[in-house]
Amino acid sequence: TWPEDEKLLLPLVVENKENVSFILAPHEPGKSHLKKLEAQLNHLNLTHQRYSQITSWNPDSVLIIDQVGILADLYSWGQYSFIGGSMDRQVHSVLESLAQGLLTFIGPNHLKNREALFFKNQKISKISPVQTVKNSQELIEKFAATHVQWNESHKFELCNAVKNKTGASLIVEKWIKNHLESTVKRDS
């Protein structure tokens, strides 16, 4: 997440802290950003823990990821995700979240992300696996309308839908090999 994303997310955390555990993974987990984020959480009376400072996580606390390189593993813990960058910049990749079957929320700046565009137009039991939001209130409303319905069978169906979209590299590799072979034969 970026600060703009966190501004959108924190009201959702406050609204759902009794029923949902939250993990925040800042895009740039520098000391200054982490201190500002912790100050915001304190102001909202939200308990929190830093990933690097704990040996076990209390799921009633917001877990702040203060290391890079572990986000892909964290998706396997989840049921839902909000992919950062999409409130102010450009959405980060939604593919890892979708590949884990997570109901994925993104902001309005996602039009250059092929997977976000494709999966927001798909349905898993009448639910789009990618939900777009413009502000905190819309996120709270869409989350309330969809998260209770999203279950393990939805996750499984979404994982399969993502798997069915794989294989592009093999197709391109095969095309290159065939093209090279036909060029060599023609030049011989």
Disulfide bonds with the S-S distance in Angstrom:
none
